[in-house]
């Protein structure tokens, strides 16, 4: 067997005038974890889509285990022993784990026998790789960490020896990410080859053997991970030195712009997920909310921003009373000066089939600057979109492009541009840099600090504890739907971790 699991030679791919991959050459040794990093839009996902058969390269050659292979479809990739775990999972929500694993690979007409064989094989895979998951559980009932395990099981069940993971930790908590890395280490120990697409440089340093860097469609460098560092990789990705820490001066808090009192929220299962929460956010400060995902942070900001109705609670926005149990909506709050960058950009923040210009005015489309009499002023909308695209370095700079065709990081910048450029007094931001590369993270963090320094009130929710600690002037910690502690922005990771795990809360109750 060849020492190289995958070799890509002279790969080119264009989409109209965009040269997404330009003369790409890379060789990935067998039984290693290979990182591929680059800014959003650098061509990483396009390259992996070619390897997995979603796209066909315009030119170039693919070798698997030293043998040239034609990979025109994903079935060709699977036949070559390649599996892929996508950033947005490809699972049928109302099917069981077992049904999802065998879907498309049933093997014979008698489904009962196929299911019995699959169940036995699934148990073997779970035992061998530590991928424990209930085979009869419905996907819709599983947290995202377990859904990702199902995706890995699907690939292994189909015989994958080479596994591609595209931004695998973008939707995971730190604990779930750590467990994923243990699984990947076990897969490597068993001789599997892993290709990890990510923008998180610390993850690259922690888990990979080698790392290749893409920039503007080209492969600019490959390094042994042990012989590089995050500063060099960031500079290679962006083409300039990147500030990896947030630079900010002391906050100068002013008047309270947002106050929340006695907020209680139930979810769709009628369970209380936010319990009697209250806090203030002042002009000129960033208040971060830390906590393990699922402890009420999402429901909290959805309620304050008018997406979800509270069971009890009141808010004051610049002195105006807001009954959070009533029919107040996002539109009314937007008119009062509150903007919201939602955690889920795909389902809440954007309409993916719309053009970029259309998404830059969502929720603000009735403002006079976008109207010509009773009709939308298309020229004004497109000019406004061009201005936002330029200011936020959104790539490609094309206001006509369907939003679905932008990378995840550039989609995020579209949402941020829309909300920030409307100059709100209060900005609620959920997961501002989820799925965003290092250069864009630096840009987004600077814009949030600029808003604070301009006297705005910023409420930040993030599962990235480093981000919370770097940006926040005050940190509120949520556990089990309650705020269990408040700390200064320079609080230690250990102190916050205890609060996030409910340890200090339990001690106080004893």
C-alpha positions in Angstrom: 0.0 0.0 0.0 1.2 3.5 -0.8 2.3 5.7 2.1 0.1 8.5 0.9 -3.6 8.2 1.5 -4.6 11.1 -0.7 -2.8 13.1 -3.3 -4.3 16.0 -5.2 -2.3 17.2 -8.2 -2.9 20.4 -10.1 -6.5 20.8 -9.1 -8.4 23.8 -10.6 -12.0 24.8 -10.2 -13.7 28.0 -11.3 -17.3 29.3 -10.8 -17.9 31.9 -13.4 -15.2 34.6 -12.8 -14.2 33.2 -9.4 -11.1 30.9 -9.5 -12.0 28.9 -6.3 -9.1 26.4 -6.5 -5.9 27.3 -8.4 -3.3 24.6 -9.2 -3.7 22.9 -5.8 -1.1 20.2 -4.9 -1.3 18.3 -1.6 -0.2 14.9 -0.4 -1.7 13.5 2.9 0.2 10.7 4.6 -1.8 7.6 5.6 -2.7 7.3 9.3 -2.3 11.0 10.1 -4.5 13.9 11.0 -4.1 16.6 8.3 -5.4 20.1 9.0 -6.4 22.4 6.2 -7.0 26.0 7.2 -7.7 29.3 5.5 -9.9 32.3 5.6 -13.6 32.0 4.7 -13.7 31.8 0.9 -10.1 30.6 0.6 -11.3 27.5 -1.2 -11.1 24.8 1.5 -14.6 23.5 1.3 -14.5 23.6 -2.6 -11.4 21.4 -2.5 -13.0 18.9 -0.2 -16.2 18.9 -2.2 -14.1 17.9 -5.2 -12.5 15.1 -3.2 -15.9 13.9 -2.1 -17.5 14.2 -5.5 -19.9 17.1 -5.0 -17.9 19.1 -7.6 -15.9 18.0 -10.6 -12.5 19.7 -10.9 -11.9 21.6 -14.2 -8.4 20.0 -14.3 -6.1 18.0 -12.2 -5.8 14.5 -10.8 -6.9 12.7 -7.6 -4.9 9.7 -6.3 -6.2 7.5 -3.5 -3.7 5.1 -2.0 -1.4 5.9 -4.9 -4.0 5.0 -7.6 -5.6 7.5 -9.9 -9.4 7.7 -9.2 -12.2 9.4 -11.0 -14.5 10.9 -8.4 -17.5 12.3 -10.2 -20.1 11.6 -7.4 -20.2 11.0 -3.7 -20.8 7.3 -4.4 -17.4 7.2 -6.2 -15.8 8.8 -3.1 -17.5 6.2 -0.8 -16.3 3.4 -3.1 -12.8 4.8 -2.8 -13.0 4.7 1.0 -13.7 8.4 1.6 -16.3 9.6 4.0 -17.3 13.2 4.9 -18.9 14.8 8.0 -20.4 18.1 6.8 -20.5 21.3 8.8 -24.3 21.2 8.6 -25.3 17.6 9.3 -27.0 15.6 6.5 -29.4 13.7 8.8 -33.2 13.0 8.6 -34.5 14.5 11.8 -37.4 12.2 12.4 -35.5 9.0 11.6 -33.7 7.0 14.2 -29.9 6.8 14.5 -29.9 3.3 13.0 -32.2 4.3 10.1 -29.9 7.3 9.3 -26.8 5.1 9.4 -28.1 2.6 6.9 -30.0 5.1 4.7 -28.7 4.6 1.1 -26.7 1.5 2.2 -29.4 -1.0 3.0 -27.7 -3.7 1.0 -30.7 -6.0 0.3 -34.4 -5.9 -0.3 -35.3 -7.5 3.1 -34.9 -4.4 5.3 -35.3 -6.4 8.5 -32.2 -8.4 7.8 -30.3 -5.2 6.9 -31.3 -3.6 10.1 -30.2 -6.6 12.2 -26.8 -6.6 10.5 -26.5 -2.8 10.8 -27.3 -3.0 14.6 -24.6 -5.5 15.2 -22.1 -3.5 13.1 -23.1 -0.3 14.9 -22.4 -1.9 18.3 -18.9 -2.9 17.1 -18.1 0.6 15.8 -19.4 2.2 19.0 -17.3 -0.1 21.1 -14.2 0.2 19.0 -14.1 4.0 18.6 -16.0 5.3 21.7 -18.9 6.5 19.6 -21.7 5.6 22.1 -25.2 6.6 21.0 -28.6 5.0 21.3 -29.3 3.4 17.9 -33.1 3.7 18.4 -33.0 7.4 19.4 -34.6 9.9 17.0 -32.1 12.4 15.6 -34.3 15.4 16.5 -34.0 14.3 20.2 -30.2 14.3 20.2 -27.9 17.2 21.1 -25.6 18.3 18.3 -22.6 16.5 19.7 -24.3 13.1 19.4 -25.7 14.0 16.0 -22.1 14.5 14.9 -21.2 11.0 16.2 -24.0 9.7 14.0 -22.4 11.3 11.0 -19.1 9.7 11.8 -20.8 6.3 12.3 -22.5 6.7 8.9 -19.1 7.1 7.2 -17.4 4.3 9.1 -20.4 2.0 8.4 -19.8 2.6 4.7 -16.1 1.5 5.1 -14.4 4.9 5.2 -10.6 4.8 5.7 -10.3 8.5 4.9 -12.6 10.8 6.9 -13.1 14.5 6.0 -14.5 16.7 8.7 -15.6 20.3 7.7 -15.6 22.7 10.7 -16.5 19.9 13.1 -16.5 21.9 16.3 -18.5 24.9 15.0 -21.6 23.7 16.8 -20.0 21.9 19.8 -19.4 22.9 23.4 -15.8 22.8 24.6 -16.5 19.4 26.4 -18.1 18.0 23.2 -15.1 19.2 21.2 -12.7 17.5 23.6 -14.6 14.2 23.2 -14.5 14.5 19.4 -10.7 14.9 19.5 -10.4 11.7 21.6 -12.5 10.0 19.0 -10.3 11.3 16.2 -7.1 10.2 18.0 -8.6 6.7 18.3 -9.5 6.6 14.6 -5.9 7.6 13.8 -4.6 4.9 16.1 -6.6 2.4 14.1 -4.9 3.6 10.9 -7.6 5.9 9.6 -6.6 9.1 7.8 -8.4 12.3 9.0 -8.7 15.6 7.1 -9.7 18.4 9.4 -11.1 21.6 7.9 -11.2 24.3 10.6 -10.5 28.0 11.3 -9.6 27.3 14.9 -5.8 27.5 15.2 -5.6 26.1 18.7 -7.5 23.0 17.6 -5.0 22.6 14.7 -2.1 22.8 17.1 -3.8 20.3 19.6 -4.8 17.5 17.2 -3.1 17.5 13.8 0.2 16.1 12.6 0.5 18.4 9.5 -1.3 21.5 8.5 -1.7 23.1 5.0 -2.7 26.7 4.5 -4.9 28.0 1.7 -5.3 31.7 0.7 -7.4 33.0 -2.1 -7.8 29.6 -3.8 -4.1 28.6 -3.6 -2.1 26.3 -1.3 0.5 28.7 0.2 2.2 26.4 2.7 2.3 23.0 4.4 4.0 22.6 7.8 4.5 19.9 10.4 2.3 21.1 13.2 5.1 20.5 15.8 7.3 23.0 13.8 4.9 25.9 13.6 2.7 28.1 15.9 -0.6 30.0 15.8 1.1 33.3 14.9 2.8 31.9 11.8 -0.3 30.1 10.7 -2.5 33.2 11.1 -0.1 35.3 9.1 0.0 32.6 6.3 -3.8 32.5 6.2 -4.4 36.2 6.0 -1.2 37.4 4.3 -0.4 39.9 7.1 0.2 39.9 10.8 -3.0 39.2 12.8 -3.8 40.4 16.2 -4.7 37.2 18.1 -5.8 39.1 21.3 -8.4 41.8 21.7 -7.0 45.3 22.3 -9.3 47.5 24.3 -9.1 50.3 26.8 -11.0 50.6 30.0 -14.8 50.8 29.7 -16.6 53.9 30.7 -20.1 52.7 31.6 -22.9 55.3 31.4 -26.6 55.1 31.9 -28.5 51.8 31.9 -29.8 51.2 28.3 -31.2 47.7 28.9 -32.6 46.3 32.1 -34.3 42.9 32.5 -36.2 41.9 35.7 -37.7 38.6 36.9 -37.5 36.9 33.5 -38.9 33.4 33.3 -39.2 31.5 30.0 -40.6 28.1 29.0 -39.5 26.1 25.9 -41.7 24.2 23.4 -41.8 21.2 25.8 -43.3 23.5 28.5 -40.1 23.2 30.6 -38.7 26.3 32.4 -35.4 27.1 30.7 -34.9 30.7 32.1 -35.7 31.2 35.8 -36.2 34.6 37.4 -33.3 36.3 35.6 -32.4 39.9 36.0 -29.5 42.2 34.9 -28.6 45.6 33.5 -26.5 46.6 30.5 -25.1 50.1 30.5 -24.0 52.4 27.7 -20.3 51.9 26.9 -19.9 48.3 28.2 -20.0 44.8 26.9 -21.7 42.3 29.2 -21.0 38.7 28.3 -23.1 35.7 29.2 -21.1 32.5 29.7 -22.4 29.0 30.1 -22.4 25.6 28.7 -24.8 25.4 25.7 -28.3 24.5 26.8 -28.4 26.4 30.1 -30.9 29.0 28.9 -28.7 31.6 27.1 -30.3 31.1 23.7 -33.9 31.4 25.1 -32.8 34.4 27.1 -31.6 36.5 24.1 -34.5 35.2 21.9 -37.0 36.6 24.5 -35.3 39.9 24.9 -35.1 40.4 21.2 -38.8 39.7 20.6 -38.5 36.2 19.0 -39.9 34.2 22.0 -42.6 35.2 24.5 -41.8 35.1 28.2 -43.9 33.5 30.9 -43.0 36.4 33.2 -40.7 39.3 33.1 -40.2 42.9 32.1 -37.5 44.8 30.3 -36.7 48.5 30.1 -35.2 49.7 26.9 -33.8 53.3 27.1 -36.4 53.9 29.8 -39.4 52.4 27.9 -41.1 49.5 29.6 -41.4 46.3 27.5 -43.8 43.6 28.6 -41.9 40.5 27.6 -45.0 38.4 28.1 -47.0 40.3 25.5 -46.9 40.7 21.8 -43.8 42.8 21.4 -42.0 41.8 18.3 -38.5 42.2 16.8 -39.8 45.0 14.5 -41.0 47.1 17.4 -37.8 46.6 19.4 -35.7 47.4 16.3 -37.6 50.8 16.0 -36.7 51.5 19.7 -33.0 51.0 19.0 -32.4 47.3 19.8 -30.6 45.2 17.1 -30.0 41.4 17.3 -27.4 39.2 15.7 -29.0 35.7 16.1 -27.1 32.6 17.0 -28.5 30.7 14.0 -27.7 32.8 10.9 -29.2 30.2 8.5 -32.6 29.9 10.0 -33.1 33.2 11.8 -30.6 35.7 10.4 -30.8 35.2 6.7 -33.0 34.1 3.8 -30.4 32.0 1.9 -32.1 32.0 -1.5 -32.2 35.9 -1.4 -29.5 38.0 -3.0 -26.9 39.6 -0.6 -28.4 43.0 -1.2 -31.9 41.7 -0.1 -30.5 40.3 3.1 -28.7 43.6 4.0 -32.1 45.2 4.5 -34.2 42.5 6.2 -36.1 44.0 9.0 -35.1 47.5 7.8 -36.8 47.4 4.4 -39.5 50.0 5.5 -37.0 52.7 6.2 -37.3 55.8 4.0 -33.8 55.4 2.6 -34.8 52.1 1.0 -38.2 53.4 -0.4 -39.2 55.3 -3.5 -42.8 56.2 -2.7 -44.6 53.0 -1.8 -42.1 50.9 -3.7 -38.6 49.6 -2.7 -35.8 51.7 -4.2 -33.7 48.9 -5.7 -30.9 51.2 -6.7 -30.6 52.5 -3.1 -30.7 49.0 -1.7 -27.9 47.8 -4.0 -25.8 50.8 -3.3 -26.2 50.3 0.4 -25.3 46.7 0.0 -22.1 47.6 -1.9 -21.1 50.0 0.8 -21.6 47.3 3.5 -19.8 44.7 1.5 -16.8 47.0 1.1 -16.7 48.1 4.8 -17.0 44.5 6.1 -14.7 42.9 3.4 -17.4 40.5 2.4 -16.1 38.1 -0.3 -16.9 37.8 -3.1 -17.9 41.5 -3.4 -21.1 40.8 -5.3 -24.4 42.1 -4.1 -26.3 40.1 -6.7 -24.9 36.7 -5.4 -27.4 34.4 -3.7 -26.6 34.4 0.0 -26.4 30.6 0.1 -23.3 30.8 -2.1 -21.3 32.8 0.4 -19.1 31.0 2.9 -20.3 30.8 6.5 -18.0 33.5 7.7 -19.1 35.9 4.9 -22.7 35.1 5.7 -22.0 36.1 9.3 -20.5 39.4 8.2 -23.6 40.1 6.1 -25.7 39.8 9.3 -23.3 41.9 11.4 -23.1 44.6 8.7 -26.9 44.8 8.5 -27.4 45.2 12.3 -24.4 47.3 13.2 -24.6 49.7 10.3 -28.2 50.6 11.4 -26.5 52.2 14.5 -28.5 50.6 17.3 -28.3 51.8 20.9 -28.4 48.2 22.2 -26.9 45.3 20.4 -27.6 41.7 21.3 -25.0 39.3 19.7 -25.3 35.5 19.8 -22.2 33.5 18.8 -20.6 36.4 16.8 -17.7 34.4 15.4 -19.2 30.9 15.0 -17.7 29.4 11.8 -15.6 32.5 11.2 -11.9 32.5 10.3 -9.1 34.2 12.3 -9.0 37.3 10.1 -12.7 37.9 10.3 -12.7 37.2 14.0 -10.2 40.0 14.5 -12.5 42.3 12.4 -15.7 41.4 14.3 -14.1 41.9 17.7 -12.8 45.3 16.7 -16.3 46.3 15.5 -17.8 45.2 18.8 -15.2 47.2 20.8 -15.9 50.2 18.6 -19.6 50.0 19.4 -18.8 49.9 23.1 -16.5 52.9 22.8 -19.2 54.8 20.9 -21.5 54.5 23.9 -23.5 51.5 22.8 -24.7 48.7 25.2 -23.6 45.3 24.0 -25.0 42.0 25.3 -22.8 39.1 24.2 -23.5 35.3 24.3 -20.8 32.9 23.2 -19.8 29.3 23.9 -16.2 30.4 23.3 -14.9 31.2 26.8 -11.8 32.9 25.4 -14.1 35.2 23.4 -16.3 36.0 26.4 -13.2 36.8 28.6 -11.5 38.9 25.9 -14.4 41.1 25.0 -16.5 41.4 28.1 -16.3 44.1 30.8 -18.6 42.1 33.0 -19.4 38.4 32.8 -22.7 36.8 33.9 -22.6 33.0 34.2 -25.7 30.9 33.5 -26.4 27.5 34.9 -29.7 25.6 34.7 -31.5 28.7 33.5 -30.3 31.0 36.3 -27.6 33.6 36.6 -25.4 32.0 39.2 -22.6 34.5 39.4 -21.1 37.8 38.1 -17.4 38.3 37.5 -15.2 41.0 36.1 -14.0 40.6 32.5 -10.6 39.4 33.6 -11.9 36.5 35.6 -9.9 33.3 35.4 -11.0 30.4 33.2 -11.0 28.1 36.2 -13.3 30.4 38.3 -15.8 30.7 35.4 -15.6 27.0 34.7 -16.7 26.2 38.2 -19.7 28.5 37.9 -20.5 27.1 34.4 -20.5 23.6 35.9 -22.8 24.7 38.8 -20.2 23.9 41.4 -20.3 27.2 43.2 -24.1 27.3 42.9 -24.4 23.9 44.6 -22.0 25.0 47.3 -24.0 28.1 48.0 -27.2 26.0 48.3 -25.6 23.6 50.9 
